[in-house]
Amino acid sequence: MALLQTRSVVARCSTAARRAAPARLLSVRTYAGKGSSAAPADDAAVVGRRELGLALGAAAVLMSTTSSVYPASAADGLTTSKSGLQWKDVEEGTGPAPAKGSTIRCHYNGRLTNGTVFDSSYQRGRPLSFQIGVGQVIKGWDMGILGAEDIPPMKEGGKRLLVIPPELGYGARGAGGVIPPNATLEFDVELLGRK
């Protein structure tokens, strides 16, 4: 697997902000492109250099803000699972819980533990849509939304704070210069209802 290196995130910030590119930071794999021998045959799984640059540029723009949708007191009362993932329902949803493999929509803020926001669907004004439980996002998201042995599933309309340890996030590799290696990540996640 050939991870793409970003040369100049700053140079791409204005372009990314103008185009409001969707974030790809939650993706588990990033390939160098269609010509890469490590790239899968399925073109839908390939994130190109331009797309990655736009997403990282947009994330860099967001790093200048440290605001959160949830108040600082929301971190109180976290429950720690066996996996090390911490969670707290800020607002319990009233809709159905998602089924593995279903496509869901989420709004979110992603922060480092120092408060630096690295990505936000709220800032873009567009929720992230993806299939839950099939590895399209980091493992901490799949577990924190779909549920695990000791984590209940979220319900539509719910808001949950997730504190994801490195092994359930980006691990020792980090993510494109935006998320450092071995970073614990905090996410404010809102599971939106179906359209």
N, CA, C and O of each residue as an XYZ file, in Angstrom:
780
protein
N       0.849     -1.170      0.000
C       0.000      0.000      0.000
C       0.899      1.238      0.000
O       1.707      1.412      0.912
N       0.770      2.076     -0.985
C       1.601      3.266     -1.097
C       0.838      4.466     -0.570
O      -0.074      4.971     -1.225
N       1.215      4.921      0.620
C       0.560      6.102      1.179
C       1.094      7.341      0.477
O       2.292      7.462      0.221
N       0.202      8.240      0.177
C       0.535      9.447     -0.543
C       1.117     10.485      0.408
O       0.560     10.707      1.483
N       2.197     11.110      0.048
C       2.782     12.182      0.834
C       2.334     13.519      0.267
O       2.316     13.704     -0.950
N       1.972     14.456      1.142
C       1.525     15.771      0.701
C       2.697     16.738      0.749
O       3.368     16.852      1.775
N       2.949     17.441     -0.363
C       4.072     18.377     -0.426
C       3.744     19.711      0.201
O       4.516     20.222      1.014
N       2.623     20.278     -0.159
C       2.321     21.613      0.333
C       0.831     21.760      0.618
O       0.040     22.086     -0.267
N       0.473     21.515      1.863
C      -0.917     21.654      2.260
C      -1.327     23.120      2.186
O      -2.437     23.439      1.760
N      -0.439     24.001      2.596
C      -0.751     25.427      2.626
C      -1.078     25.954      1.241
O      -2.001     26.757      1.100
N      -0.360     25.532      0.222
C      -0.594     26.016     -1.137
C      -1.963     25.615     -1.655
O      -2.508     26.267     -2.546
N      -2.517     24.556     -1.108
C      -3.796     24.061     -1.583
C      -4.981     24.566     -0.766
O      -6.126     24.320     -1.145
N      -4.745     25.255      0.329
C      -5.827     25.677      1.225
C      -6.880     26.519      0.525
O      -8.073     26.249      0.666
N      -6.465     27.539     -0.230
C      -7.450     28.422     -0.840
C      -8.265     27.676     -1.895
O      -9.472     27.890     -2.003
N      -7.631     26.817     -2.664
C      -8.354     26.037     -3.669
C      -9.359     25.113     -2.998
O     -10.502     25.008     -3.441
N      -8.936     24.446     -1.933
C      -9.825     23.511     -1.243
C     -10.994     24.239     -0.607
O     -12.125     23.754     -0.646
N     -10.737     25.381     -0.030
C     -11.818     26.125      0.611
C     -12.838     26.595     -0.420
O     -14.041     26.576     -0.159
N     -12.360     27.019     -1.598
C     -13.281     27.480     -2.645
C     -14.158     26.347     -3.141
O     -15.343     26.550     -3.405
N     -13.606     25.190     -3.268
C     -14.356     24.066     -3.834
C     -15.104     23.266     -2.788
O     -15.938     22.427     -3.127
N     -14.816     23.516     -1.522
C     -15.454     22.791     -0.409
C     -15.423     21.284     -0.642
O     -16.457     20.617     -0.638
N     -14.215     20.765     -0.845
C     -14.040     19.337     -1.117
C     -14.457     18.505      0.083
O     -14.212     18.908      1.220
N     -15.085     17.347     -0.141
C     -15.468     16.498      0.975
C     -14.224     15.915      1.644
O     -13.232     15.622      0.978
N     -14.284     15.755      2.923
C     -13.137     15.227      3.664
C     -12.925     13.767      3.352
O     -13.888     13.019      3.185
N     -11.701     13.361      3.272
C     -11.350     11.959      3.066
C     -10.504     11.473      4.232
O      -9.942     10.379      4.169
N     -10.402     12.269      5.300
C      -9.526     11.901      6.392
C      -9.992     10.654      7.124
O      -9.181      9.971      7.750
N     -11.266     10.347      7.062
C     -11.752      9.170      7.748
C     -11.525      7.889      6.968
O     -11.768      6.800      7.488
N     -11.065      7.997      5.729
C     -10.809      6.819      4.908
C      -9.699      5.986      5.517
O      -8.741      6.513      6.083
N      -9.843      4.695      5.391
C      -8.859      3.792      5.953
C      -7.620      3.691      5.066
O      -6.503      3.593      5.574
N      -7.807      3.713      3.743
C      -6.682      3.541      2.823
C      -6.630      4.674      1.817
O      -7.658      5.186      1.373
N      -5.412      5.054      1.470
C      -5.205      6.051      0.434
C      -4.139      5.499     -0.497
O      -3.054      5.122     -0.052
N      -4.445      5.449     -1.791
C      -3.514      4.919     -2.770
C      -2.966      6.055     -3.614
O      -3.563      7.129     -3.695
N      -1.837      5.812     -4.236
C      -1.187      6.838     -5.045
C      -1.980      7.178     -6.290
O      -1.770      8.251     -6.855
N      -2.848      6.353     -6.731
C      -3.662      6.641     -7.918
C      -3.841      5.402     -8.760
O      -3.393      4.314     -8.401
N      -4.508      5.584     -9.892
C      -4.848      4.443    -10.735
C      -3.627      3.718    -11.271
O      -3.682      2.513    -11.517
N      -2.532      4.432    -11.454
C      -1.332      3.809    -11.998
C      -0.514      3.059    -10.969
O       0.437      2.369    -11.335
N      -0.850      3.171     -9.697
C      -0.077      2.532     -8.649
C      -0.279      1.021     -8.684
O      -1.399      0.539     -8.851
N       0.801      0.287     -8.526
C       0.676     -1.170     -8.501
C       0.000     -1.627     -7.223
O      -0.488     -2.755     -7.151
N      -0.034     -0.757     -6.201
C      -0.687     -1.108     -4.944
C      -2.168     -0.779     -4.968
O      -2.904     -1.194     -4.072
N      -2.617     -0.047     -5.966
C      -4.018      0.379     -6.018
C      -4.919     -0.799     -6.342
O      -4.558     -1.670     -7.133
N      -6.112     -0.821     -5.718
C      -7.042     -1.902     -6.030
C      -7.617     -1.737     -7.431
O      -7.583     -0.649     -8.005
N      -8.138     -2.819     -7.966
C      -8.726     -2.762     -9.307
C      -9.989     -1.924     -9.329
O     -10.331     -1.357    -10.367
N     -10.692     -1.831     -8.207
C     -11.932     -1.069     -8.113
C     -11.618      0.418     -8.060
O     -11.068      0.889     -7.064
N     -11.953      1.175     -9.110
C     -11.651      2.603     -9.165
C     -12.332      3.393     -8.067
O     -11.837      4.455     -7.690
N     -13.462      2.911     -7.534
C     -14.186      3.637     -6.498
C     -13.380      3.702     -5.206
O     -13.619      4.585     -4.383
N     -12.431      2.788     -5.008
C     -11.654      2.771     -3.773
C     -10.411      3.636     -3.859
O      -9.689      3.758     -2.869
N     -10.139      4.232     -4.988
C      -8.926      5.011     -5.187
C      -9.189      6.486     -4.900
O     -10.140      7.073     -5.417
N      -8.340      7.069     -4.076
C      -8.387      8.507     -3.841
C      -7.160      9.082     -4.534
O      -6.031      8.747     -4.177
N      -7.370      9.933     -5.507
C      -6.273     10.484     -6.286
C      -5.505     11.564     -5.549
O      -5.943     12.042     -4.502
N      -4.360     11.950     -6.094
C      -3.517     12.981     -5.504
C      -4.268     14.299     -5.373
O      -4.177     14.962     -4.340
N      -5.002     14.680     -6.396
C      -5.719     15.956     -6.383
C      -6.789     15.959     -5.290
O      -6.905     16.925     -4.536
N      -7.577     14.868     -5.204
C      -8.619     14.763     -4.189
C      -8.039     14.825     -2.790
O      -8.569     15.522     -1.925
N      -6.944     14.093     -2.563
C      -6.318     14.082     -1.251
C      -5.777     15.467     -0.915
O      -5.918     15.932      0.216
N      -5.170     16.115     -1.876
C      -4.646     17.461     -1.646
C      -5.752     18.435     -1.275
O      -5.588     19.261     -0.377
N      -6.874     18.336     -1.965
C      -8.004     19.225     -1.663
C      -8.543     18.963     -0.265
O      -8.830     19.898      0.483
N      -8.679     17.704      0.080
C      -9.208     17.370      1.404
C      -8.263     17.823      2.507
O      -8.704     18.376      3.514
N      -6.971     17.594      2.326
C      -6.002     18.010      3.334
C      -5.915     19.519      3.431
O      -5.733     20.070      4.517
N      -6.044     20.188      2.297
C      -6.037     21.648      2.301
C      -7.230     22.194      3.071
O      -7.091     23.131      3.857
N      -8.394     21.612      2.847
C      -9.591     22.050      3.577
C      -9.426     21.792      5.066
O      -9.836     22.607      5.893
N      -8.826     20.659      5.405
C      -8.602     20.358      6.820
C      -7.627     21.350      7.444
O      -7.796     21.734      8.602
N      -6.610     21.771      6.697
C      -5.647     22.744      7.217
C      -6.326     24.077      7.499
O      -6.005     24.748      8.480
N      -7.260     24.454      6.640
C      -8.010     25.692      6.878
C      -8.766     25.585      8.193
O      -8.828     26.550      8.955
N      -9.341     24.421      8.463
C     -10.117     24.219      9.678
C      -9.251     24.175     10.929
O      -9.757     24.390     12.031
N      -7.965     23.902     10.784
C      -7.094     23.797     11.949
C      -6.946     25.126     12.676
O      -6.473     25.153     13.812
N      -7.338     26.218     12.053
C      -7.212     27.518     12.701
C      -8.289     27.740     13.755
O      -8.194     28.688     14.535
N      -9.285     26.910     13.796
C     -10.354     27.054     14.791
C     -10.299     25.896     15.763
O      -9.937     24.780     15.392
N     -10.652     26.158     16.991
C     -10.680     25.097     17.994
C     -12.062     24.984     18.618
O     -12.217     24.362     19.669
N     -13.065     25.575     17.987
C     -14.407     25.522     18.555
C     -14.985     24.126     18.423
O     -14.578     23.348     17.560
N     -15.927     23.822     19.277
C     -16.572     22.519     19.289
C     -18.079     22.696     19.307
O     -18.591     23.683     19.837
N     -18.784     21.743     18.731
C     -20.235     21.775     18.774
C     -20.709     21.486     20.196
O     -21.728     22.025     20.628
N     -19.988     20.650     20.918
C     -20.385     20.257     22.258
C     -19.579     21.043     23.285
O     -18.420     21.377     23.039
N     -20.187     21.342     24.439
C     -19.468     22.077     25.476
C     -18.341     21.245     26.069
O     -18.364     20.016     26.006
N     -17.350     21.929     26.648
C     -16.196     21.241     27.233
C     -16.626     20.256     28.313
O     -15.957     19.241     28.506
N     -17.706     20.518     29.014
C     -18.166     19.632     30.072
C     -18.659     18.288     29.535
O     -18.869     17.354     30.308
N     -18.847     18.183     28.213
C     -19.316     16.930     27.633
C     -18.307     15.801     27.822
O     -18.684     14.631     27.766
N     -17.035     16.125     28.045
C     -16.003     15.109     28.235
C     -16.152     14.410     29.585
O     -15.616     13.317     29.770
N     -16.868     15.020     30.528
C     -17.111     14.396     31.825
C     -18.016     13.185     31.642
O     -18.938     13.211     30.826
N     -17.754     12.128     32.398
C     -18.634     10.965     32.377
C     -18.447     10.039     31.191
O     -19.390      9.346     30.806
N     -17.260     10.004     30.599
C     -16.990      9.085     29.493
C     -16.961      7.647     29.998
O     -16.515      7.386     31.115
N     -17.433      6.724     29.183
C     -17.355      5.298     29.473
C     -16.231      4.720     28.614
O     -16.149      5.008     27.420
N     -15.371      3.910     29.219
C     -14.258      3.303     28.488
C     -14.591      1.845     28.180
O     -14.917      1.065     29.074
N     -14.502      1.493     26.894
C     -14.772      0.116     26.477
C     -13.518     -0.737     26.643
O     -12.437     -0.213     26.913
N     -13.664     -2.047     26.482
C     -12.520     -2.963     26.564
C     -11.453     -2.632     25.529
O     -10.265     -2.862     25.759
N     -11.878     -2.090     24.384
C     -10.961     -1.756     23.301
C     -10.155     -0.492     23.577
O      -9.175     -0.219     22.883
N     -10.558      0.281     24.583
C      -9.902      1.553     24.877
C     -10.653      2.747     24.313
O     -10.339      3.888     24.653
N     -11.645      2.505     23.455
C     -12.471      3.580     22.922
C     -13.335      4.136     24.054
O     -13.949      3.377     24.804
N     -13.378      5.465     24.170
C     -14.228      6.108     25.168
C     -15.400      6.764     24.461
O     -15.255      7.258     23.342
N     -16.558      6.773     25.103
C     -17.743      7.339     24.485
C     -18.690      7.903     25.536
O     -18.664      7.525     26.708
N     -19.520      8.815     25.070
C     -20.562      9.386     25.915
C     -21.677      9.879     25.011
O     -21.427     10.615     24.057
N     -22.903      9.477     25.305
C     -24.048     10.006     24.574
C     -24.339     11.397     25.113
O     -24.705     11.559     26.277
N     -24.175     12.392     24.262
C     -24.480     13.767     24.613
C     -25.981     13.986     24.479
O     -26.596     14.716     25.257
N     -26.552     13.335     23.471
C     -27.994     13.359     23.254
C     -28.371     12.018     22.636
O     -27.892     11.673     21.556
N     -29.222     11.266     23.316
C     -29.613      9.960     22.786
C     -30.637     10.133     21.674
O     -31.589     10.903     21.802
N     -30.431      9.414     20.599
C     -31.345      9.487     19.469
C     -32.634      8.737     19.735
O     -32.718      7.924     20.655
N     -33.636      9.018     18.922
C     -34.926      8.353     19.065
C     -35.241      7.462     17.867
O     -36.218      6.714     17.887
N     -34.412      7.543     16.822
C     -34.635      6.731     15.628
C     -34.003      5.367     15.756
O     -33.484      5.008     16.813
N     -34.047      4.597     14.666
C     -33.453      3.255     14.683
C     -31.922      3.305     14.684
O     -31.315      4.280     14.242
N     -31.324      2.240     15.185
C     -29.874      2.074     15.126
C     -29.506      1.589     13.722
O     -30.292      0.873     13.100
N     -28.339      1.960     13.214
C     -27.956      1.512     11.869
C     -27.615      0.023     11.848
O     -27.171     -0.539     12.850
N     -27.827     -0.598     10.706
C     -27.455     -1.998     10.502
C     -26.113     -2.041      9.777
O     -25.817     -1.175      8.953
N     -25.315     -3.041     10.084
C     -24.020     -3.204      9.432
C     -24.207     -3.229      7.911
O     -25.048     -3.962      7.390
N     -23.409     -2.419      7.213
C     -23.466     -2.346      5.757
C     -24.420     -1.296      5.229
O     -24.420     -1.012      4.031
N     -25.243     -0.705      6.107
C     -26.164      0.332      5.637
C     -25.421      1.647      5.439
O     -24.403      1.899      6.083
N     -25.934      2.475      4.550
C     -25.344      3.786      4.315
C     -25.974      4.774      5.278
O     -27.196      4.912      5.335
N     -25.129      5.460      6.032
C     -25.597      6.434      7.007
C     -25.006      7.799      6.694
O     -24.068      7.922      5.906
N     -25.575      8.827      7.329
C     -25.075     10.197      7.192
C     -24.753     10.732      8.576
O     -25.547     10.599      9.508
N     -23.573     11.342      8.701
C     -23.149     11.904      9.986
C     -22.599     13.305      9.787
O     -21.935     13.596      8.792
N     -22.886     14.164     10.750
C     -22.156     15.418     10.891
C     -21.146     15.176     12.002
O     -21.408     14.392     12.915
N     -19.999     15.836     11.938
C     -18.972     15.605     12.948
C     -17.973     16.752     13.005
O     -17.821     17.523     12.057
N     -17.302     16.839     14.136
C     -16.095     17.631     14.328
C     -15.030     16.650     14.774
O     -15.299     15.786     15.609
N     -13.818     16.766     14.230
C     -12.697     15.936     14.661
C     -11.625     16.825     15.245
O     -11.229     17.810     14.623
N     -11.142     16.488     16.446
C     -10.126     17.281     17.140
C      -8.989     16.397     17.612
O      -9.161     15.202     17.851
N      -7.824     17.010     17.739
C      -6.724     16.388     18.469
C      -6.997     16.669     19.949
O      -7.847     17.498     20.272
N      -6.290     15.992     20.844
C      -6.535     16.185     22.272
C      -6.112     17.569     22.767
O      -6.491     17.973     23.866
N      -5.331     18.298     21.968
C      -4.966     19.668     22.356
C      -6.038     20.681     21.932
O      -5.871     21.885     22.132
N      -7.131     20.193     21.351
C      -8.236     21.063     20.958
C      -8.199     21.516     19.509
O      -9.142     22.160     19.050
N      -7.138     21.201     18.772
C      -7.030     21.605     17.373
C      -8.014     20.821     16.512
O      -7.952     19.593     16.452
N      -8.925     21.535     15.844
C      -9.896     20.897     14.948
C      -9.183     20.576     13.634
O      -8.617     21.468     13.002
N      -9.209     19.299     13.221
C      -8.565     18.930     11.960
C      -9.577     18.669     10.850
O      -9.199     18.622      9.680
N     -10.847     18.499     11.187
C     -11.863     18.260     10.157
C     -13.236     18.510     10.747
O     -13.465     18.253     11.929
N     -14.160     19.016      9.920
C     -15.510     19.290     10.392
C     -16.498     19.313      9.233
O     -16.377     20.132      8.323
N     -17.464     18.419      9.269
C     -18.516     18.444      8.255
C     -19.444     19.631      8.502
O     -20.071     20.130      7.567
N     -19.536     20.080      9.732
C     -20.350     21.257     10.052
C     -19.803     22.480      9.317
O     -20.567     23.277      8.773
N     -18.472     22.625      9.303
C     -17.841     23.755      8.622
C     -18.106     23.720      7.120
O     -18.282     24.765      6.494
N     -18.135     22.520      6.543
C     -18.410     22.380      5.113
C     -19.895     22.515      4.801
O     -20.276     22.798      3.666
N     -20.735     22.310      5.824
C     -22.174     22.359      5.618
C     -22.711     21.152      4.877
O     -23.775     21.211      4.260
N     -21.961     20.046      4.942
C     -22.360     18.836      4.214
C     -21.971     17.604      5.036
O     -20.792     17.408      5.331
N     -22.952     16.769      5.410
C     -22.626     15.581      6.200
C     -21.851     14.551      5.376
O     -21.861     14.573      4.145
N     -21.190     13.660      6.086
C     -20.449     12.567      5.463
C     -21.383     11.370      5.331
O     -22.027     10.979      6.304
N     -21.464     10.787      4.144
C     -22.244      9.565      3.910
C     -21.280      8.413      3.672
O     -20.319      8.554      2.917
N     -21.530      7.276      4.309
C     -20.660      6.111      4.141
C     -21.385      4.866      4.624
O     -22.404      4.949      5.308
N     -20.841      3.707      4.255
C     -21.375      2.431      4.732
C     -20.730      2.114      6.071
O     -19.506      2.133      6.201
N     -21.548      1.826      7.051
C     -21.051      1.555      8.399
C     -20.696      0.074      8.572
O     -21.404     -0.811      8.091
N     -19.591     -0.168      9.264
C     -19.212     -1.532      9.616
C     -18.496     -2.320      8.549
O     -18.289     -3.522      8.711
N     -18.107     -1.673      7.446
C     -17.427     -2.397      6.364
C     -16.023     -1.847      6.098
O     -15.432     -2.152      5.062
N     -15.487     -1.048      7.009
C     -14.118     -0.557      6.878
C     -13.946      0.670      6.009
O     -12.823      0.964      5.597
N     -15.012      1.401      5.712
C     -14.862      2.626      4.919
C     -14.338      3.786      5.755
O     -13.833      4.765      5.207
N     -14.451      3.687      7.063
C     -13.948      4.714      7.972
C     -13.043      4.046      8.999
O     -12.924      2.821      9.032
N     -12.408      4.859      9.833
C     -11.529      4.278     10.847
C     -12.331      3.364     11.787
O     -13.530      3.553     11.990
N     -11.652      2.399     12.335
C     -12.307      1.373     13.151
C     -13.045      1.971     14.352
O     -14.108      1.481     14.733
N     -12.494      3.010     14.939
C     -13.137      3.655     16.079
C     -14.508      4.218     15.736
O     -15.409      4.226     16.574
N     -14.664      4.690     14.495
C     -15.973      5.183     14.057
C     -16.945      4.027     13.889
O     -18.076      4.100     14.368
N     -16.524      2.959     13.215
C     -17.400      1.799     13.044
C     -17.880      1.293     14.409
O     -19.072      1.044     14.593
N     -16.967      1.141     15.353
C     -17.321      0.632     16.682
C     -18.182      1.624     17.458
O     -19.155      1.235     18.103
N     -17.824      2.896     17.394
C     -18.509      3.915     18.179
C     -19.905      4.235     17.686
O     -20.736      4.707     18.462
N     -20.181      3.990     16.421
C     -21.503      4.263     15.858
C     -22.339      2.993     15.785
O     -23.486      2.974     16.233
N     -21.766      1.931     15.220
C     -22.491      0.675     15.046
C     -22.653     -0.076     16.366
O     -23.608     -0.829     16.558
N     -21.700      0.147     17.269
C     -21.705     -0.555     18.549
C     -20.736     -1.718     18.521
O     -20.312     -2.162     17.454
N     -20.393     -2.202     19.688
C     -19.491     -3.341     19.863
C     -19.978     -4.071     21.115
O     -21.021     -3.721     21.666
N     -19.242     -5.067     21.561
C     -19.656     -5.858     22.727
C     -20.124     -4.990     23.892
O     -21.193     -5.221     24.456
N     -19.320     -3.995     24.247
C     -19.630     -3.182     25.421
C     -19.950     -1.719     25.062
O     -19.890     -0.839     25.921
N     -20.287     -1.473     23.802
C     -20.680     -0.135     23.350
C     -22.042     -0.266     22.662
O     -22.163     -0.999     21.681
N     -23.054      0.424     23.154
C     -24.356      0.338     22.489
C     -24.336      1.093     21.162
O     -23.578      2.052     21.016
N     -25.148      0.684     20.200
C     -25.180      1.412     18.926
C     -25.822      2.788     19.114
O     -26.664      2.985     19.990
N     -25.405      3.724     18.275
C     -26.073      5.021     18.252
C     -27.434      4.843     17.594
O     -27.661      3.881     16.860
N     -28.332      5.779     17.865
C     -29.635      5.807     17.212
C     -29.728      7.091     16.403
O     -29.126      8.102     16.765
N     -30.477      7.054     15.314
C     -30.648      8.240     14.487
C     -31.134      9.402     15.343
O     -32.002      9.246     16.202
N     -30.554     10.566     15.088
C     -30.877     11.761     15.853
C     -29.987     11.940     17.068
O     -30.058     12.965     17.746
N     -29.138     10.938     17.352
C     -28.267     11.000     18.523
C     -26.976     11.743     18.267
O     -26.530     11.882     17.128
N     -26.381     12.219     19.357
C     -25.069     12.881     19.319
C     -24.190     12.167     20.338
O     -24.589     11.943     21.481
N     -22.992     11.819     19.900
C     -22.081     11.058     20.761
C     -20.682     11.639     20.673
O     -20.220     12.021     19.598
N     -20.018     11.698     21.810
C     -18.609     12.072     21.871
C     -17.805     10.777     21.861
O     -18.032      9.896     22.690
N     -16.865     10.662     20.924
C     -15.983      9.501     20.835
C     -14.550      9.956     21.062
O     -14.104     10.923     20.446
N     -13.828      9.274     21.934
C     -12.397      9.502     22.126
C     -11.725      8.214     21.674
O     -11.824      7.173     22.323
N     -11.036      8.317     20.536
C     -10.528      7.132     19.843
C      -9.017      7.013     20.028
O      -8.270      7.914     19.648
N      -8.561      5.887     20.620
C      -7.122      5.685     20.785
C      -6.457      5.433     19.430
O      -7.127      5.044     18.473
N      -5.147      5.653     19.345
C      -4.444      5.527     18.060
C      -4.671      4.207     17.326
O      -4.791      4.198     16.101
N      -4.731      3.103     18.052
C      -4.882      1.797     17.393
C      -6.250      1.619     16.737
O      -6.417      0.718     15.914
N      -7.219      2.445     17.077
C      -8.533      2.396     16.427
C      -8.717      3.582     15.483
O      -9.791      3.778     14.913
N      -7.640      4.378     15.327
C      -7.658      5.536     14.437
C      -6.644      5.358     13.325
O      -6.796      4.490     12.466
N      -5.600      6.191     13.344
C      -4.583      6.149     12.291
C      -3.266      5.547     12.751
O      -2.317      5.472     11.971
N      -3.193      5.119     14.002
C      -2.023      4.410     14.504
C      -0.725      5.179     14.369
O      -0.697      6.407     14.450
N       0.355      4.430     14.159
C       1.694      5.005     14.087
C       1.938      5.791     12.803
O       2.892      6.566     12.736
N       1.090      5.606     11.772
C       1.327      6.298     10.502
C       0.757      7.713     10.487
O       1.225      8.545      9.710
N      -0.244      8.012     11.327
C      -0.887      9.325     11.270
C      -1.653      9.463      9.969
O      -1.959      8.464      9.317
N      -1.967     10.699      9.583
C      -2.727     10.922      8.343
C      -2.281     12.191      7.658
O      -2.652     13.291      8.067
N      -1.485     12.041      6.616
C      -1.129     13.122      5.703
C      -0.595     14.397      6.318
O      -0.818     15.472      5.760
N       0.092     14.329      7.429
C       0.644     15.520      8.037
C      -0.376     16.308      8.847
O      -0.008     17.277      9.511
N      -1.643     15.921      8.808
C      -2.688     16.626      9.556
C      -2.886     15.986     10.925
O      -3.068     16.679     11.927
N      -2.850     14.657     10.956
C      -2.987     13.917     12.212
C      -1.637     13.271     12.499
O      -1.169     12.440     11.721
N      -1.011     13.646     13.610
C       0.319     13.097     13.907
C       0.270     11.610     14.250
O      -0.789     11.087     14.598
N       1.411     10.929     14.154
C       1.471      9.516     14.535
C       1.032      9.324     15.986
O       1.278     10.176     16.839
N       0.387      8.208     16.249
C      -0.042      7.803     17.592
C      -0.947      8.828     18.281
O      -0.877      9.006     19.497
N      -1.789      9.495     17.504
C      -2.677     10.521     18.062
C      -3.987      9.922     18.562
O      -4.604      9.097     17.888
N      -4.397     10.344     19.743
C      -5.738     10.063     20.242
C      -6.642     11.139     19.650
O      -6.298     12.321     19.663
N      -7.791     10.731     19.133
C      -8.680     11.648     18.427
C     -10.008     11.789     19.160
O     -10.513     10.832     19.747
N     -10.562     12.988     19.117
C     -11.875     13.248     19.708
C     -12.836     13.618     18.590
O     -12.528     14.471     17.758
N     -13.993     12.979     18.570
C     -15.007     13.275     17.557
C     -16.345     13.555     18.220
O     -16.790     12.804     19.089
N     -16.980     14.640     17.804
C     -18.377     14.914     18.128
C     -19.149     14.388     16.920
O     -19.013     14.932     15.824
N     -19.943     13.357     17.095
C     -20.638     12.715     15.986
C     -22.146     12.856     16.163
O     -22.684     12.587     17.238
N     -22.812     13.275     15.110
C     -24.278     13.359     15.085
C     -24.773     12.432     13.990
O     -24.459     12.628     12.816
N     -25.553     11.413     14.373
C     -26.100     10.467     13.410
C     -27.422     11.019     12.877
O     -28.416     11.096     13.599
N     -27.413     11.395     11.619
C     -28.589     12.019     11.004
C     -29.598     10.970     10.558
O     -29.248      9.817     10.304
N     -30.845     11.386     10.470
C     -31.899     10.490     10.005
C     -31.778     10.234      8.521
O     -31.039     10.924      7.819
N     -32.501      9.244      8.050
C     -32.486      8.913      6.624
C     -33.267      9.942      5.849
O     -34.210     10.548      6.357
N     -32.862     10.130      4.616
C     -33.564     11.080      3.750
C     -34.852     10.479      3.250
O     -35.587     11.127      2.504
